[in-house]
Amino acid sequence: MRQKQSITQLMSKSEFYSSGLCYDRVLALRLRLRHLQPRRVSVMAASFPLPVTQDLFALRAKLQELLQFLRKALSISNAHTVDFYTESVWEQLVDLPPETVLGVLKKSVAEAEAGPLEARLLAEAEKQSGKGQVGGTGWEERWSCLTKRLPSVRKAETGITNFPKIFCETSQKLVSVEAFTLAVRYYSVQNLGICTPFEQLRTALQGNKKQRTGENVKPDEFMNLKKSHEVQAMSELISSIADYYGIKQVIDLGSGKGYLSSFLSLKYDLKVYGIDSSNTNTHGAEERNRKLKKHWKVYHTRSKLDANGLALKMTKDRKVQDEIKYKVDIEGICNSSPANQEKMSTSDFLPDFSNSVISNIRTQMENLHVYSHKEENLCFENAFSLIDLLPTNAIEPALFQTPKTKMSETNKERRKHISKSSELNIYSPVTSVITADSQLHDIIKDLEDCLMVGLHTCGDLAANTLRIFTAKSEIRGVCSVGCCYHLLSEEFENPHKESTQEKWGFPMCQYLKEERWCCGRNARMSACLALERVAVGQGLPTESLFYRAVLQDIIKECYGITKCDRHVGKIYSKSSSFPDYVRKSLKKLGLDESKLPEKVIMDYYEKYKPRMNELEAFNMLKVVLAPCIEALILLDRLCYLKEQEDIAWVALVKLFDPVKSPRCYAIIALKKQQ
């Protein structure tokens, strides 16, 4: 480390007085330099240990318990609302009045939003009777423990004391909606205890490192609020993982319009390849990124001007205070005899010039060149030169000033360096269809150690993202948020149908493959329902679902069609009444709507209108069950990653606000260091 120097080592006392510097100018220099405190340099902090996550054995145990519940409950999710009246779904699956079901479910959803006591008691009950095995008396112990603590689910003589009482043993119908709501809450992702808190992970990855420059940049200036929320949270996490591993390259699968890729590139200086199967998306992303760069430059220019203006205002305020102190100091000096003044060391009246300040100023000036290509908080917050910080005419030009021509050349070189370095961190949209067997070297020629990420990767792409991560040594980490569960391919959905497909979207882990587990498309579709949105009043479109269910009965009885490959689509919003909806739907389906009198249409409407609450109650059952099916899919992916030998760490993190973005869980995995 360079030895610290005082001002007397730089300029002797006699040289000081002979240099032409008058005392008041030197004092002004001291006062200005006192405020030139060296800014903290942001360096990689010592990383903290990553949070402990559950091992494969614990995850499989939770998976086994969840399957035991879903074997009974999955029939509710697999029933399609289109067939609700034609297949008599309510009579087949529920042995309760719809009013009772709706009352309990609405209360349960409201309690869930407020932070339910039941969920905590269920988790506590399991801990207290944790020795109980899956099935048998283990379930009875847990539920008995719960019902003793929670009178709201205990009935006088025939209380719910074991798990099977949710469904009738013989008919398999739902017989206790109270126990059902407790069970689905217990098996949700949050209450299973498989989530790692986002704040805990962020602390471990970032340590005590300062946030980067540009933290005040608001992505909602460049995208809608939902996308802004997602991009801001996910980009911060990805950047932290990249810093943790010392990685500069990111591959964004299913990059779409390039929101995440652009933000990672512009804000966090990462080299991003955005891969999407749609050529239209790729071209759109290129154009959007070009415009975004312009906005970004304007934004940062405005931010710098605001910062400079604030700095000048603070300087003026300090100057007034410094002048007052100067008058007091000068009176004291002038009252001293000339002999005493001659004996005084410069350090006596320039204390801030000694040791650390001079050394730090030199260090910071060097950092202006060394770190000029990095973000602004790596050197001075406002990159003034030393000359800019000194008072006008405070020193002789010959001592410190650089000729304007020379300074201009220096600035030119620096700008070239900044421009050249910024080109290294770019976003490159690429069009390619990604499968589990894709060869990344054929798509990315300069592939190096990188992170693979995906924001709402659709269907099988989420599963393939994890498979590619495990197969390619260059991919050191993965951060994937999946969506569109209904588009997943299931290996055991059509066991009698021949298929050449070898890798499926579900299941992935060995345990579920051995179980030959199948959810079914309707269940996967219902897993996409947003319980949290329903809880805050964004309810289901009951009337449009009712219209569609009644239409299905009309098609079956009046046209003799039980199965139809065509979809009605969003005709409800374009219809003025139920008859108008029916006629437009029949026309779209290619059926002759003229043969159906309006009176017949209204007769069907009046027939089923009193039973609309059945449909509403049943859809609410599907909504509250949705988190359990999502938990199954996420557990499957977690177990798959835990089964791989070279994976060092795997976690599930709730990354987004589920009201803003219902598919809010990110799967994160890191490989062992090479």
Protein Blocks (a to p, Z undefined) as FASTA:
>chain_A
ZZdddfklmocfklmmmnopafklmmmmmmmmmmmccdddddddddddddddddfklmmm
mmmmmmmmmmmmmmmmmpcfklmmmnommlmmpccdfklmmmmmmmmmmmmmnopaklmm
mmmmmmmmmmpcgehjllmmmmmmmmmmmmklccfklccfbfklmpcfklopafbfklmm
mmmmmmpmklnopaccfklmmmmmnmmadcdehklpcfklmbcfklmmmmmmmmmmmmmm
mmmnopabdcdehklnommmmmmmmmnopacddddfblklmmmmmmmmmmmmmmmmmmmm
mmmmmmmmmmmmmmmmmmmmmmmmmmmmmmmmmmpcfklmmmpcfklmmmmlgojlmmmm
mmmmmmmmmmmmmcfklmcfblcdfklmpcehkbcfklmpccfklmmmmmmmmmmmmmmm
mmmmccddddddddfklcfklmmmkbccdddddehiahjlmmmmmmmmmmpmklmbdcdd
dehkllpccfklmmmbccfbfbdfbdfbfklmmnopafbjklmmmmmpcfklmmnopacf
fklmmmmmmmmmmmmmmnopabdfbdfbjmklmpcbfklmmmmmmmmnopafklpcfklm
mmmmmmmmmmmmmmmmmmmmmmmmmmmmmmmmmmmmmmmmmmpmklmbdcdddfbdfklm
mplcccddddddZZ
